[in-house]
Amino acid sequence: MKNTVFTIRPKPLSEESFWSYLHRLADQNGIQLLTVLNYIKTWERKYIQRADFGLLDMSPGSVVDIERLSTLTGYSVQELLRTTFHPLLTRFGVSEDVQRSRFMSGLILDTYRFCPLCLKKTQYYRLLWKIGCLISCVEHNVYLVDTCLNCNKQISFRDVELLSVCPHCGFSLIKSQARAIDDGEREKQQWINEALCTLLEPDGLLVEPPEVAIRILYLLCRRRPHFERQMAEEALPSVLPTLLQHARDSLSKKRTLHLSFLLNILFDNRLSMKEFLQTTVPNTFVDSVRQSMVRRVEQLSCLAPWCDRHQKQGTLVKTGTTLKRRKSGETLLYYLACTECGCEYAIDNDGELKERSYFIEGYQALKDTKAPLSGIKELARRIGFTEDKTRRCLAFFSTRLHPDEWRGTRVEFDASLLERVLNDIRKGKKLKVIQQWDCWESYQQFLVYRFHSEVMRVLTELKRHRPSKRSDSAVKREKVREAVEGLLESDKDIKIAAVCDIVGVCPETIRHWGCNDFIAKAKQLQWEQRTQSRKDGIYEKVETYLSSNPTTVVTSHAVYNMLGTQRTVLWRIAPELTAYIHERIVQHNREINSIVDS
């Protein structure tokens, strides 16, 4: 490819995907698609493979040089980007690194789906066919076809050679039979199609992630000037806390609502995407959403009756957690703590303050216990706690209450030992490690120091300023990624044992870091690259062999002997290769016979 401009420069068609356009561009110029891609690639140290095709429509700029392609084809960068999801992603300001964005995760398919009627009319691939929630063609009101009618196999994008031909058996896909869509689904499919087309329109105004949630809340509150929680809860009883977190921009890491979440909410409430995008929310509504929780937190106070800050508003501090869903389905928002007594709280689904620890309950249970304190087992049975929870309550109150208040005993502390505990906690030592110190006379003595008010105050401060675990995990995953890429570039077998040797950890640590799936995908990618390399080599060998026998009739037996493999074996690996070899042999022999006849 020494020319600076393609000889044939087809125009990107309406609703066509970028992958489809590049396919047509390569095919009409008689060039392989991978050759075109690697000629305009942005990667310096890596070749584009078929497994990378999925990036073309999601993040084209991360794979190919769009400006160079614009120069080669004569079409503007904007015209080329309109064939991708780029307008949709950038409209919501998802991320500068959009190919890693979770905004559309799970929605983009890697299997080839099509409407045979559209494909028969114009042979190009529509971008919207890649989105999983769109299961029909709204023009012809039929379900999209996702398997070959002849061999009943699914088709991956990386296997496609011709847009209208099955790569497995050579069947013409335009002959597929499409089933009419059910009447019950037709309305939603038409709505989704219209919504997605609206989002893909160029030059759309940017909608920041918090603003997406604000607009949804405003529309659900029927455009009232102020946020009305009850009205919003009636429309979204289970997801309102999540929506409020996004609206208040209180997430620990900036992200936007998932596209499927947005589509489902708007459809369920019969709101069009155009209406959503054109909505202007008054400042009074925005302020009422973003300040309501702040005002609520400022009004809260510690519920512990023994605490000096009991019923004193604004004395609770927010810790690092903003949302957690328990196994029971309960959602807790805005984790809070009292730095005076150490009790921990959260706000439940009803907006009420709820103790996350159990000391207030334990306080009342101990006060209601009339009999003198006996053994732990007897006391645990009396107050309805487990033995360990009972021990913790006793340790907690031994430093806070007068013995007369709960029939307990006052504990004297070793100041130097307490300071040692505090220093090690500040340095990041885990409580489990401190518990193993030889200085403890008993587990109960450790608990007394562990629940000392100063120790709990330091632990609360650490929770408030705790560095993100994600960043630490990201560093670990980056080490694994670099090791895997090194093996990939040097074409050494990607195995967990090989990665462990490079990173210097054991397989269990790799599993704990959550990298097993990543390594497995890289291993699959390596297999695909090696397979593709082998295929490319076979293509080249076949062409070389045929060109070196310009006047000799060639047999399949001779070609497969030259390749050093059997046709059956190659057919199992790559049936499209055996079909190609057959076609080339027939074409070669036909040309020789025509010369002889003439």
ChimeraX attribute file (.defattr): number of C-alpha atoms within 10 A of each C-alpha:
attribute: neighborCount
match mode: 1-to-1
recipient: residues
	/A:1	9
	/A:2	6
	/A:3	7
	/A:4	11
	/A:5	15
	/A:6	18
	/A:7	13
	/A:8	13
	/A:9	16
	/A:10	17
	/A:11	14
	/A:12	20
	/A:13	17
	/A:14	11
	/A:15	17
	/A:16	18
	/A:17	26
	/A:18	25
	/A:19	23
	/A:20	21
	/A:21	20
	/A:22	19
	/A:23	22
	/A:24	23
	/A:25	23
	/A:26	21
	/A:27	15
	/A:28	14
	/A:29	14
	/A:30	11
	/A:31	14
	/A:32	13
	/A:33	18
	/A:34	17
	/A:35	15
	/A:36	19
	/A:37	21
	/A:38	16
	/A:39	17
	/A:40	16
	/A:41	22
	/A:42	18
	/A:43	13
	/A:44	6
	/A:45	6
	/A:46	12
	/A:47	18
	/A:48	19
	/A:49	17
	/A:50	18
	/A:51	18
	/A:52	13
	/A:53	19
	/A:54	19
	/A:55	16
	/A:56	22
	/A:57	22
	/A:58	21
	/A:59	20
	/A:60	25
	/A:61	18
	/A:62	16
	/A:63	20
	/A:64	21
	/A:65	17
	/A:66	20
	/A:67	16
	/A:68	16
	/A:69	23
	/A:70	16
	/A:71	14
	/A:72	16
	/A:73	19
	/A:74	14
	/A:75	16
	/A:76	13
	/A:77	15
	/A:78	15
	/A:79	14
	/A:80	20
	/A:81	19
	/A:82	23
	/A:83	25
	/A:84	24
	/A:85	23
	/A:86	20
	/A:87	19
	/A:88	23
	/A:89	23
	/A:90	18
	/A:91	19
	/A:92	23
	/A:93	15
	/A:94	23
	/A:95	16
	/A:96	10
	/A:97	9
	/A:98	20
	/A:99	22
	/A:100	13
	/A:101	17
	/A:102	16
	/A:103	20
	/A:104	20
	/A:105	13
	/A:106	12
	/A:107	16
	/A:108	16
	/A:109	16
	/A:110	16
	/A:111	18
	/A:112	22
	/A:113	26
	/A:114	28
	/A:115	27
	/A:116	24
	/A:117	20
	/A:118	16
	/A:119	17
	/A:120	15
	/A:121	9
	/A:122	11
	/A:123	16
	/A:124	24
	/A:125	26
	/A:126	22
	/A:127	19
	/A:128	24
	/A:129	23
	/A:130	21
	/A:131	16
	/A:132	15
	/A:133	17
	/A:134	20
	/A:135	23
	/A:136	27
	/A:137	25
	/A:138	20
	/A:139	10
	/A:140	14
	/A:141	18
	/A:142	20
	/A:143	22
	/A:144	23
	/A:145	21
	/A:146	17
	/A:147	18
	/A:148	24
	/A:149	18
	/A:150	15
	/A:151	12
	/A:152	11
	/A:153	14
	/A:154	16
	/A:155	18
	/A:156	16
	/A:157	20
	/A:158	17
	/A:159	16
	/A:160	17
	/A:161	15
	/A:162	16
	/A:163	20
	/A:164	21
	/A:165	16
	/A:166	24
	/A:167	24
	/A:168	21
	/A:169	15
	/A:170	17
	/A:171	16
	/A:172	18
	/A:173	23
	/A:174	20
	/A:175	16
	/A:176	18
	/A:177	16
	/A:178	20
	/A:179	12
	/A:180	14
	/A:181	18
	/A:182	12
	/A:183	9
	/A:184	8
	/A:185	11
	/A:186	18
	/A:187	11
	/A:188	15
	/A:189	19
	/A:190	16
	/A:191	20
	/A:192	22
	/A:193	18
	/A:194	16
	/A:195	17
	/A:196	18
	/A:197	14
	/A:198	16
	/A:199	19
	/A:200	21
	/A:201	12
	/A:202	15
	/A:203	10
	/A:204	15
	/A:205	11
	/A:206	15
	/A:207	15
	/A:208	16
	/A:209	19
	/A:210	21
	/A:211	19
	/A:212	19
	/A:213	22
	/A:214	23
	/A:215	22
	/A:216	23
	/A:217	29
	/A:218	24
	/A:219	18
	/A:220	22
	/A:221	21
	/A:222	13
	/A:223	17
	/A:224	15
	/A:225	15
	/A:226	16
	/A:227	23
	/A:228	17
	/A:229	12
	/A:230	11
	/A:231	14
	/A:232	19
	/A:233	16
	/A:234	12
	/A:235	16
	/A:236	16
	/A:237	12
	/A:238	14
	/A:239	13
	/A:240	18
	/A:241	19
	/A:242	15
	/A:243	19
	/A:244	18
	/A:245	19
	/A:246	21
	/A:247	23
	/A:248	20
	/A:249	18
	/A:250	15
	/A:251	15
	/A:252	12
	/A:253	9
	/A:254	12
	/A:255	19
	/A:256	24
	/A:257	19
	/A:258	16
	/A:259	17
	/A:260	16
	/A:261	11
	/A:262	15
	/A:263	18
	/A:264	13
	/A:265	15
	/A:266	21
	/A:267	15
	/A:268	10
	/A:269	13
	/A:270	10
	/A:271	16
	/A:272	16
	/A:273	21
	/A:274	12
	/A:275	11
	/A:276	15
	/A:277	16
	/A:278	10
	/A:279	14
	/A:280	11
	/A:281	18
	/A:282	13
	/A:283	11
	/A:284	12
	/A:285	20
	/A:286	20
	/A:287	13
	/A:288	14
	/A:289	21
	/A:290	18
	/A:291	12
	/A:292	12
	/A:293	15
	/A:294	11
	/A:295	11
	/A:296	14
	/A:297	20
	/A:298	13
	/A:299	14
	/A:300	18
	/A:301	19
	/A:302	28
	/A:303	19
	/A:304	19
	/A:305	12
	/A:306	15
	/A:307	17
	/A:308	11
	/A:309	19
	/A:310	16
	/A:311	15
	/A:312	14
	/A:313	13
	/A:314	15
	/A:315	19
	/A:316	23
	/A:317	20
	/A:318	19
	/A:319	20
	/A:320	18
	/A:321	16
	/A:322	17
	/A:323	20
	/A:324	14
	/A:325	10
	/A:326	9
	/A:327	7
	/A:328	6
	/A:329	9
	/A:330	11
	/A:331	19
	/A:332	24
	/A:333	21
	/A:334	22
	/A:335	24
	/A:336	28
	/A:337	28
	/A:338	23
	/A:339	21
	/A:340	17
	/A:341	24
	/A:342	24
	/A:343	24
	/A:344	23
	/A:345	24
	/A:346	25
	/A:347	21
	/A:348	18
	/A:349	15
	/A:350	8
	/A:351	13
	/A:352	13
	/A:353	22
	/A:354	15
	/A:355	21
	/A:356	16
	/A:357	14
	/A:358	15
	/A:359	22
	/A:360	17
	/A:361	14
	/A:362	21
	/A:363	20
	/A:364	13
	/A:365	16
	/A:366	24
	/A:367	12
	/A:368	12
	/A:369	14
	/A:370	11
	/A:371	10
	/A:372	10
	/A:373	14
	/A:374	9
	/A:375	8
	/A:376	15
	/A:377	14
	/A:378	12
	/A:379	20
	/A:380	18
	/A:381	12
	/A:382	16
	/A:383	17
	/A:384	13
	/A:385	18
	/A:386	14
	/A:387	15
	/A:388	13
	/A:389	15
	/A:390	22
	/A:391	19
	/A:392	20
	/A:393	22
	/A:394	23
	/A:395	24
	/A:396	23
	/A:397	27
	/A:398	20
	/A:399	19
	/A:400	16
	/A:401	17
	/A:402	13
	/A:403	14
	/A:404	9
	/A:405	12
	/A:406	21
	/A:407	16
	/A:408	17
	/A:409	15
	/A:410	15
	/A:411	15
	/A:412	9
	/A:413	13
	/A:414	10
	/A:415	9
	/A:416	9
	/A:417	12
	/A:418	15
	/A:419	13
	/A:420	13
	/A:421	19
	/A:422	20
	/A:423	14
	/A:424	14
	/A:425	17
	/A:426	15
	/A:427	8
	/A:428	11
	/A:429	13
	/A:430	11
	/A:431	13
	/A:432	8
	/A:433	9
	/A:434	17
	/A:435	17
	/A:436	11
	/A:437	10
	/A:438	8
	/A:439	11
	/A:440	13
	/A:441	9
	/A:442	10
	/A:443	11
	/A:444	15
	/A:445	15
	/A:446	19
	/A:447	18
	/A:448	22
	/A:449	22
	/A:450	22
	/A:451	22
	/A:452	20
	/A:453	20
	/A:454	18
	/A:455	19
	/A:456	21
	/A:457	20
	/A:458	17
	/A:459	19
	/A:460	23
	/A:461	17
	/A:462	16
	/A:463	15
	/A:464	17
	/A:465	10
	/A:466	13
	/A:467	11
	/A:468	11
	/A:469	8
	/A:470	10
	/A:471	10
	/A:472	11
	/A:473	13
	/A:474	12
	/A:475	11
	/A:476	16
	/A:477	17
	/A:478	12
	/A:479	15
	/A:480	23
	/A:481	18
	/A:482	14
	/A:483	19
	/A:484	25
	/A:485	15
	/A:486	15
	/A:487	20
	/A:488	18
	/A:489	12
	/A:490	9
	/A:491	12
	/A:492	12
	/A:493	14
	/A:494	22
	/A:495	14
	/A:496	19
	/A:497	12
	/A:498	16
	/A:499	24
	/A:500	17
	/A:501	12
	/A:502	15
	/A:503	16
	/A:504	10
	/A:505	12
	/A:506	13
	/A:507	17
	/A:508	11
	/A:509	12
	/A:510	20
	/A:511	12
	/A:512	9
	/A:513	14
	/A:514	14
	/A:515	17
	/A:516	16
	/A:517	10
	/A:518	14
	/A:519	20
	/A:520	14
	/A:521	11
	/A:522	19
	/A:523	19
	/A:524	14
	/A:525	18
	/A:526	20
	/A:527	14
	/A:528	16
	/A:529	19
	/A:530	13
	/A:531	14
	/A:532	16
	/A:533	13
	/A:534	12
	/A:535	17
	/A:536	12
	/A:537	12
	/A:538	15
	/A:539	14
	/A:540	11
	/A:541	15
	/A:542	19
	/A:543	13
	/A:544	11
	/A:545	15
	/A:546	18
	/A:547	11
	/A:548	10
	/A:549	11
	/A:550	13
	/A:551	15
	/A:552	12
	/A:553	15
	/A:554	18
	/A:555	12
	/A:556	15
	/A:557	11
	/A:558	11
	/A:559	20
	/A:560	16
	/A:561	11
	/A:562	12
	/A:563	15
	/A:564	9
	/A:565	11
	/A:566	13
	/A:567	18
	/A:568	11
	/A:569	11
	/A:570	15
	/A:571	14
	/A:572	10
	/A:573	12
	/A:574	17
	/A:575	17
	/A:576	21
	/A:577	19
	/A:578	19
	/A:579	15
	/A:580	14
	/A:581	19
	/A:582	15
	/A:583	11
	/A:584	16
	/A:585	19
	/A:586	15
	/A:587	12
	/A:588	19
	/A:589	18
	/A:590	13
	/A:591	15
	/A:592	15
	/A:593	14
	/A:594	9
	/A:595	10
	/A:596	9
	/A:597	7
	/A:598	5
